[in-house]
């Protein structure tokens, strides 16, 4: 099942997510923090009444590669996420994201800008990609993501 969740930053409760699941609108409450994608997925599926079973043997996995570059007063930290076919080891799709920093007071600043996606995980069923881009999380169906 595909869906898109958008965080409601204007709400009195900042952990409110408005979800469009194949044309069905719903609202779930999920706090920010570690494991957000997995917790959000479970909240959406629970609200929809969709049972999900983890695969007995995963067909896909996600790899994450990080690297840094820049010049004397600039730091770019980039991440590449790849969905890989477990049987062949071949990457199927790739997403990129990262942050920019500058030198201030002898150390690197907090992120001054960001680009690309923030996180990627496989869904509990192992067949969907959960992609987070700032305050939007998309669960993309296998036909859009994986062959």
Residue, then its C-alpha position, 0 to 999 in steps of 0.5 A: x500500500x502506498x501513502x504519503x504523510x506530511x507533518x503538520x508544523x502549524x498544529x498545536x501538536x507538532x507530532x501530527x502527521x496528515x496521511x493520504x493513503x491511496x485517496x483515504x485521508x487520516x491523521x496519526x500522532x508520531x513523535x520525532x526521533x530515532x526510528x521515525x520511519x518505522x514508527x510512522x509506518x506502523x501507525x499508518x498501517x494500524x490506522x488503516x487496519x492493514x496487517x503486515x508480516x516481515x518477509x521470511x527471507x528479505x529480497x532487498x536491503x538498503x546500504x548507506x554510504x557517507x562521505x565528506x568533501x569541501x574546501x578550507x572553510x566549507x564542509x559538505x557531508x553527503x549520504x548515498x542510500x541504495x536499494x540492493x537486490x540481496x540475491x545478486x548484490x546489484x543496486x536497483x535504485x539510489x537516493x542522495x542527500x546531505x548537509x552543508x557546514x561552514x567553519x566558525x569559531x574553530x569548529x564546524x557549524x550546525x547544518x546551514x543547508x540540506x539537499x536531497x532526502x534525509x533518510x530511507x528504510x525498507x518497510x516492514x514487509x520488505x517491499x516498499x521504500x520509506x523515503x523521508x524528505x524533511x517533513x514528508x514521508x512517502x511509502x512507495x510501492x514496489x512497482x515504483x521502486x523495485x523491479 
